[in-house]
Amino acid sequence: MRAKTGTLTIRPPAAADLAALAQVAWRSTRAAFAPILPPDILDRKRPEDFACRFAARLADLRIAVAGRDGPPLGFSLMTGAHLDMLFVDPAAQGRAVGSALLADAVARGCRTLESFADNDRARRFYEARGFHLCRGHRRIYEGIELPFVLYALERDGCPA
């Protein structure tokens, strides 16, 4: 199933998209999390690891491409009604790619997501698009305890 938004197409990835998609994930992770994560953790996030992870979850992924078959500009990854990841290539930011991916995720049933508490840009993005803060919490991420926040699409939709 393809959803077209302006000049963007949101579609499931094909195996042939994985290498380019892994590069988007790698560049996006480094750009978004450099102020949040220690360099040694960022250095462990490699394109080949993203490619393996994505290959195992093709059915849960959607990618945004320019036109119909351009290279991936961003992606979302969902588990059930929870948005696990939403990243836009730094070179494609400001072109409504993230908004299109989030709208597609919501249309597919997304109701919750989690963010690093210190990721102000992502938090503003989600809040501006109708997600409401449920609670803050701490959890282990890559061996260190970090603060996170949980969001839900509707105020009364916060999980217990």
N, C-alpha and C positions, 0 to 999 in steps of 0.2 A: 504494500500500500504506500503510495506517495502522496504527500501533502505539499502543495505549492503555495508559497507565500512570497508575493512579489517576484523577485528574480531568484529567490532561494527555493530549493527543493529539500524537504525533509523526507528521508527514506531510510529503510534498513540498510546496513552496510553489506557489501559482498566481501568474500574472502580477499578479492583483489584490492579492496580499500584498506586492509589492515595495516600495511606498512605506513601509508600516509596518515592514517588515523592515529597510529602510535606516535608519530612525530608531532601531531597536533597536541596530543596528551602530554608529551614530554615538554614541549615549549610552553604550553599553558601552565602546567604544574610549576615549572621553574619561575615563570613570571608572577603567578598569583601567590605562591607560597614562599618566595625568597625572604620576605620580611617576617614570616611566621615560623618556618622550620629551619633547624640548623643545617648548614651546608652538607654535612655527612649524610643526612637523611635525603636531601634533594639529590645527592650524587647516586643514591641507591635506586632512584626512580629512573629507569632506563627505557628507551623506546622498545627494546626487545621484550622487556617484561610486560609493558602495556600491550604489545601485540599478542602475547600468549594469553593474557587475561581476557582480552577482547575476543580472541578466537573461541574461547570457551563460552562466551556469552553473546554471540551474534544476535540471538533472538531478542535480547534485552536492550540492544543498542539502537539508536537512531543517529543519523548524521545529517548535517546541513551541507549542501553543496551549492555552488553558484550555477544557475541555470538548471540543466537536467543532469549532467554527468561530470561536472567540474570536480576538482579535488576537495576533500573534506575541509570545511571551514570551522567546524565545531561538532560536538556530539553530546548526547545524553545517554545515561545508563540507568535503568530502573530495575528494582526488585519489587514486584508487586506494585503497591501504591506508593512506594518510597523512591525518591530520586536519589540515587547513589552518587552520580557525577553529572556535572554539566560544565563543559569547558569550551571556550571559543579561542581559536588561534589568536595570539596577540596581534597579528597583522590584520585580522578581520574584525577586531573589536570596534564597536561604534557603528556597525552596519546592520543592526537588528538581528544578528544571528542568534544571540542568546535568547532574545525575546521569542523568536520563532521556535527555538528548541524547547523553551519552557512551555509555551502555549501548546505545542504538540504533546509534551509530557502530561500536561493537565488534561488534555483531550483523551489521552490514553489511560487516565485514572490516577495520576500523581496527586497525592494529598499531603505528603510530608517530605521533608528534606532536612539534612543536617549540614552545618557549616562550622568551620573554625570560628570561635568567638571573636578572634582578632582579624577576621577577613571582612573588614568594613565595606569594601566595595561590593562583595557578593551579598552581604546582608542588606545593603541599600537596594541592590538589584531585586532581590526576592521580595522585600517589603513593598517596593514600588509596584509590584505585580500581584499583590493580594495575599502574600504569605504573612502569617502572624507568629510572633515569637511565643513559643510554648514554655520553654524553660532552658536554663543553662545547665551544663553538667561537665564533668571531667571524665576522660577515659584515656586509655593507653593507645597511642598511635605510634607505630614504628619504634616501640620500646620506651617512649617517654609519655608522661601524663600531660595532657593538654586540655585547655578549656574548649568546649564545643557548645553550640546552641541548636535546639530542635525547633523547626518551624512547621506549621500546618497551614493548609490553604484556608481553612475556616477557623475562626476563633474557638468555636466549640468542638473542633475536630482534633484537639490535642490528645495524643495517646496517653494512657495512664502510665 
